[in-house]
């Protein structure tokens, strides 16, 4: 069974065998470390320490940022630059829903391991926001594949881009508050 220690100064947790002379996070001497127990089974801790969901969400979040920026740039520029940005947006819009599906699957798995159920209030909110993000990403894909970009379609795409960005941001903000939460056992 692995032994863990926690820095009393900054709260950093690590395996005792990896502790050198100082805390790798804040630099205080190793005497600031105390024994730490997670309060969950080692198997659950191993799964959670893979950080599958926190890592996978970076992809749709990054795409949401780039889509918002590139859609706006594509519609305020003209000529070759505008056309190139539209091509980039089309490619990103194809990848976007796929990354959302992967992030959702890892999120559901993480939640089941972390909380043993999907019914806590924040998880329900994250599930609904994830559905909204997926639907919005599909609509972005559909509208970007349009052959003509009327002012109405441009407006819809800008609105969708900012819905994607806002939803991703909100999902990340809520997720960040849950990262250290775990049901005991």
C-alpha positions as CSV (number, residue, x, y, z in Angstrom):
1,X,0.0,0.0,0.0
2,X,1.3,3.4,-1.0
3,X,2.1,5.9,1.7
4,X,1.3,9.6,1.1
5,X,2.5,12.8,2.8
6,X,1.0,16.3,2.7
7,X,2.9,19.6,3.0
8,X,1.5,21.5,6.1
9,X,2.4,24.8,4.4
10,X,0.8,24.5,0.9
11,X,-1.2,21.3,1.1
12,X,0.7,19.5,-1.7
13,X,0.2,15.7,-1.5
14,X,2.7,13.2,-2.9
15,X,4.0,9.7,-2.3
16,X,6.3,9.5,0.6
17,X,9.0,7.7,-1.4
18,X,9.2,10.6,-3.9
19,X,9.8,13.2,-1.2
20,X,13.3,14.7,-1.4
21,X,14.8,17.6,0.6
22,X,12.1,20.2,-0.1
23,X,8.4,20.4,-1.1
24,X,8.3,20.3,-4.9
25,X,5.4,22.8,-4.9
26,X,6.5,25.5,-2.5
27,X,10.1,24.7,-1.6
28,X,9.8,24.4,2.2
29,X,12.0,21.7,3.9
30,X,10.7,18.2,4.0
31,X,10.2,18.5,7.8
32,X,6.9,20.4,6.9
33,X,5.4,17.1,5.6
34,X,3.0,15.0,7.6
35,X,1.4,11.6,6.9
36,X,-1.7,11.7,4.8
37,X,-4.5,9.3,4.1
38,X,-6.9,9.8,1.2
39,X,-9.9,8.1,2.9
40,X,-10.8,6.2,-0.3
41,X,-9.7,2.8,-1.6
42,X,-6.4,2.6,-3.3
43,X,-8.0,1.5,-6.5
44,X,-10.3,4.5,-6.7
45,X,-7.3,6.8,-5.8
46,X,-5.3,5.2,-8.7
47,X,-8.1,5.9,-11.2
48,X,-8.6,9.5,-10.0
49,X,-4.8,10.1,-10.0
50,X,-4.9,9.5,-13.8
51,X,-6.8,12.7,-14.1
52,X,-8.6,11.4,-17.3
53,X,-11.3,14.0,-17.2
54,X,-9.3,17.1,-16.2
55,X,-6.8,16.3,-19.0
56,X,-9.5,15.5,-21.6
57,X,-11.5,18.7,-21.1
58,X,-8.6,20.9,-22.2
59,X,-9.2,19.9,-25.8
60,X,-12.8,21.1,-26.2
61,X,-12.0,24.2,-24.1
62,X,-9.1,25.1,-26.4
63,X,-11.2,24.5,-29.5
64,X,-14.0,26.7,-28.1
65,X,-11.5,29.5,-27.6
66,X,-10.0,29.2,-31.1
67,X,-13.4,28.9,-32.7
68,X,-14.7,32.0,-31.0
69,X,-11.6,34.0,-32.0
70,X,-11.3,32.6,-35.5
71,X,-15.0,33.0,-36.4
72,X,-14.9,36.6,-35.3
73,X,-11.6,37.2,-37.3
74,X,-13.0,35.4,-40.4
75,X,-16.0,37.7,-40.5
76,X,-14.1,41.0,-39.9
77,X,-11.3,40.3,-42.4
78,X,-11.6,39.6,-46.1
79,X,-9.9,37.9,-49.0
80,X,-7.5,35.0,-48.5
81,X,-7.1,35.5,-44.7
82,X,-10.9,35.2,-44.2
83,X,-11.1,32.2,-46.5
84,X,-8.2,30.5,-44.6
85,X,-9.8,31.2,-41.3
86,X,-13.1,29.7,-42.5
87,X,-11.3,26.5,-43.5
88,X,-9.6,26.3,-40.1
89,X,-13.0,26.8,-38.5
90,X,-14.6,24.1,-40.6
91,X,-11.8,21.6,-39.5
92,X,-12.1,22.6,-35.8
93,X,-15.9,22.3,-35.9
94,X,-15.6,18.7,-37.0
95,X,-13.2,17.9,-34.2
96,X,-15.1,19.9,-31.6
97,X,-18.1,17.5,-31.0
98,X,-15.7,14.5,-30.9
99,X,-13.6,16.1,-28.1
100,X,-16.8,16.9,-26.2
101,X,-17.9,13.3,-26.4
102,X,-14.6,12.1,-25.0
103,X,-14.6,14.7,-22.3
104,X,-18.2,13.7,-21.4
105,X,-17.4,10.0,-21.2
106,X,-14.3,10.6,-19.0
107,X,-16.4,13.1,-16.9
108,X,-19.1,10.5,-16.3
109,X,-16.5,7.9,-15.4
110,X,-14.7,10.3,-13.1
111,X,-17.9,11.2,-11.4
112,X,-18.9,7.6,-10.8
113,X,-15.5,6.8,-9.3
114,X,-15.3,10.1,-7.3
115,X,-19.0,10.3,-6.1
116,X,-20.3,6.8,-6.8
117,X,-23.4,8.4,-8.4
118,X,-24.4,11.1,-10.9
119,X,-27.1,12.7,-8.9
120,X,-25.3,15.5,-6.9
121,X,-26.5,19.0,-7.9
122,X,-23.2,20.2,-9.5
123,X,-23.0,17.0,-11.5
124,X,-26.5,17.4,-12.8
125,X,-25.7,21.0,-13.8
126,X,-22.5,19.8,-15.5
127,X,-24.4,17.1,-17.4
128,X,-27.0,19.7,-18.6
129,X,-24.3,22.1,-19.6
130,X,-22.4,19.3,-21.4
131,X,-25.5,18.5,-23.4
132,X,-25.9,22.2,-24.3
133,X,-22.3,22.4,-25.4
134,X,-22.6,19.3,-27.5
135,X,-25.8,20.6,-29.2
136,X,-24.2,24.0,-29.7
137,X,-21.1,22.4,-31.2
138,X,-23.2,20.4,-33.7
139,X,-25.1,23.6,-34.7
140,X,-21.7,25.3,-35.2
141,X,-20.6,22.4,-37.4
142,X,-23.8,22.6,-39.5
143,X,-23.7,26.4,-40.0
144,X,-20.0,26.4,-40.8
145,X,-20.5,23.8,-43.5
146,X,-22.8,26.3,-45.2
147,X,-21.7,27.4,-48.7
148,X,-22.7,31.0,-48.2
149,X,-22.2,33.2,-45.2
150,X,-25.1,35.7,-45.1
151,X,-25.2,38.2,-42.3
152,X,-27.8,36.1,-40.5
153,X,-25.5,33.0,-40.7
154,X,-22.5,35.1,-39.5
155,X,-24.5,36.4,-36.6
156,X,-25.7,32.9,-35.7
157,X,-22.1,31.6,-35.8
158,X,-20.8,34.3,-33.6
159,X,-23.6,33.7,-31.1
160,X,-22.9,29.9,-31.2
161,X,-19.1,30.5,-30.8
162,X,-19.7,32.6,-27.6
163,X,-22.3,30.1,-26.3
164,X,-19.6,27.4,-26.8
165,X,-17.0,29.5,-25.0
166,X,-19.3,30.5,-22.2
167,X,-20.5,27.0,-21.6
168,X,-16.9,25.6,-21.6
169,X,-15.8,28.2,-19.2
170,X,-18.7,27.5,-16.8
171,X,-18.1,23.8,-17.0
172,X,-14.5,24.3,-16.1
173,X,-15.3,26.7,-13.3
174,X,-17.7,24.2,-11.7
175,X,-15.3,21.3,-12.4
176,X,-12.5,23.1,-10.7
177,X,-14.5,23.3,-7.5
178,X,-15.1,19.5,-7.5
179,X,-11.5,18.4,-8.2
180,X,-10.7,17.7,-4.5
181,X,-14.1,16.2,-3.6
182,X,-14.4,12.5,-3.1
183,X,-17.0,10.3,-1.4
184,X,-15.2,8.2,1.3
185,X,-14.8,4.5,1.0
